[in-house]
């Protein structure tokens, strides 16, 4: 029997209001995701887990600031504030998130030479996290994605899932975007829809 899974992406302190890289109202995804979890036999999470010397941090490039774009090991890289550094409180999951339901946590962004938005691969597809194999071993053919942020890590996770052959739906009210450029979230939703990703809200998923 084929199965569906919930993939919870990067619901971590540093992306919440008050963190160094906040998505507006990001804390509001926590109750939505907690309500979704009981509807799934399998729930997994992705966790941004950067070394302090990560190449995506503007602080590691003298004279550069967040929002600048550089070449990082052959890939265009937007520079970010320092965030989700391994073993720091900022990298921990958000308060109140029901982490007991996570069957497994897949850490990403661990290689300082390449950023890693999606839960399946780094941005250059040089390494995979093991998430695809894990889902296939559990007979999963359909995934639902929620978390942070709509326009980066959620989008990349959903697009990679589609490219791997999973039926994929983003639970929109369980996500928040960062909108580095105005309209980024709207563009991300259009891009996901064009790739065959379903867009639903949690009420429809639970209904």
C-alpha positions in Angstrom: 0.0 0.0 0.0 1.3 3.4 -0.9 1.6 6.0 1.8 1.7 9.7 2.3 4.1 11.6 4.5 4.4 15.1 6.0 7.7 16.8 5.5 8.3 19.7 8.0 10.9 22.1 6.7 13.2 24.3 8.9 10.7 25.3 11.6 13.7 26.7 13.7 14.2 29.5 16.1 16.4 31.6 13.8 13.6 31.9 11.2 11.0 33.1 13.8 10.3 36.7 14.7 13.2 38.0 16.7 15.7 35.7 15.0 18.4 36.9 12.6 16.6 35.7 9.5 12.9 36.0 10.4 9.9 35.2 8.2 7.0 37.4 9.2 4.6 35.6 11.5 6.6 32.4 11.1 5.6 31.3 14.6 2.0 30.9 13.3 3.0 27.8 11.4 3.6 25.8 14.6 0.0 25.2 15.6 -1.0 24.5 12.0 1.8 21.8 11.7 0.9 20.3 15.0 -2.7 19.9 13.9 -1.6 18.3 10.6 0.7 15.7 12.2 -1.9 13.2 13.5 -3.3 12.9 9.9 0.0 11.2 8.8 1.5 7.9 9.7 4.9 9.2 8.8 6.2 12.7 9.8 9.8 13.7 9.1 11.7 17.0 9.5 14.4 18.9 7.7 16.8 21.0 9.9 19.2 23.7 8.7 22.5 22.8 10.4 25.3 25.1 9.3 28.9 25.1 10.4 29.9 28.6 11.6 32.2 29.0 8.6 29.4 28.5 6.1 30.0 30.2 2.8 26.4 31.5 2.6 27.0 33.8 5.6 27.7 37.4 4.7 29.8 37.7 7.9 32.3 35.2 6.3 32.9 37.5 3.3 34.6 40.8 4.4 33.0 43.8 2.7 29.8 41.9 1.8 26.4 42.3 3.4 23.2 40.1 3.5 21.4 40.2 0.2 24.6 40.4 -1.9 25.0 37.6 -4.4 28.4 35.9 -4.9 29.8 32.9 -6.7 30.1 30.1 -4.1 32.0 27.1 -5.5 30.4 27.6 -9.0 26.9 28.4 -7.9 25.2 31.9 -7.5 24.7 32.4 -3.7 22.6 35.0 -2.0 24.4 35.9 1.3 22.4 35.6 4.5 22.8 36.7 8.1 24.5 34.0 10.3 21.7 31.5 11.2 21.0 28.0 12.3 24.6 27.3 13.4 25.1 23.7 14.6 24.4 23.2 18.3 23.2 26.7 18.9 19.7 27.6 20.3 18.9 29.3 17.0 19.2 26.0 15.2 16.7 24.3 17.6 13.2 23.6 16.5 10.6 26.2 17.4 9.0 26.1 20.9 5.8 24.2 21.0 6.5 22.2 17.8 5.6 18.5 18.5 9.0 17.1 17.7 8.1 13.8 19.3 6.2 13.0 16.1 9.3 13.2 13.9 10.2 9.8 12.7 13.6 11.2 11.6 15.3 14.6 11.2 17.4 15.2 8.1 20.0 17.8 8.6 21.1 20.0 5.7 23.5 22.9 4.9 26.3 21.1 6.7 28.8 21.6 3.8 30.4 25.0 4.1 31.0 25.2 0.3 27.4 24.8 -0.9 24.0 26.0 0.5 21.2 23.6 0.9 17.6 24.9 0.7 15.7 21.8 -0.1 15.3 18.8 2.2 16.4 16.3 -0.4 19.6 17.8 -1.9 22.0 20.7 -1.6 21.6 23.5 -4.1 24.1 21.9 -6.5 22.7 18.4 -6.1 26.2 17.3 -5.2 25.0 15.4 -2.1 21.6 14.1 -1.0 20.3 14.0 2.6 19.0 10.4 2.4 15.4 11.7 2.6 14.4 10.3 -0.7 15.6 6.8 0.1 14.0 6.9 3.5 10.6 7.8 2.0 10.8 5.1 -0.6 11.8 2.5 2.0 8.6 3.4 3.8 6.5 3.1 0.6 5.7 6.8 0.5 4.5 8.1 -2.9 2.8 11.3 -1.8 4.3 14.1 0.4 2.8 17.2 2.0 5.3 20.0 2.7 4.9 22.7 5.4 7.4 25.0 7.2 9.8 27.8 6.4 10.2 29.5 4.1 7.7 29.4 1.3 10.0 31.1 -1.2 13.2 29.2 -0.4 13.4 25.9 1.5 9.8 24.9 1.1 9.8 25.7 -2.6 13.1 23.8 -3.2 11.9 20.8 -1.2 8.6 20.7 -3.2 10.3 21.1 -6.6 12.9 18.4 -5.8 10.1 16.1 -4.6 8.3 16.5 -7.9 11.5 15.9 -9.9 11.9 12.6 -7.9 8.4 11.5 -8.8 6.5 12.1 -5.6 3.0 13.5 -5.7 3.6 16.7 -3.8 1.4 19.3 -2.1 2.4 22.4 -0.2 0.2 23.2 2.8 0.1 26.9 2.4 -1.2 28.1 5.7 1.5 25.9 7.3 4.2 28.0 5.6 5.5 31.5 5.7 7.8 33.3 3.3 10.7 35.7 3.8 10.1 37.9 0.7 13.7 39.1 0.3 12.4 40.7 -2.9 8.7 41.9 -2.9 6.6 39.2 -4.6 9.0 36.3 -4.0 6.3 34.2 -2.3 3.8 34.8 -5.1 6.5 33.9 -7.7 7.4 30.7 -5.7 3.7 29.6 -5.6 3.4 30.1 -9.4 6.7 28.2 -10.0 5.5 25.3 -7.8 2.1 25.1 -9.5 3.8 25.1 -12.9 5.9 22.1 -11.8 2.8 20.2 -10.8 2.9 20.9 -7.1 -0.5 21.0 -5.4 -1.3 24.0 -3.2 -3.8 23.4 -0.3 -4.6 24.7 3.1 -4.6 22.6 6.2 -8.4 22.5 6.5 -8.6 20.8 3.1 -5.9 18.3 4.0 -7.6 17.4 7.3 -11.1 17.5 5.8 
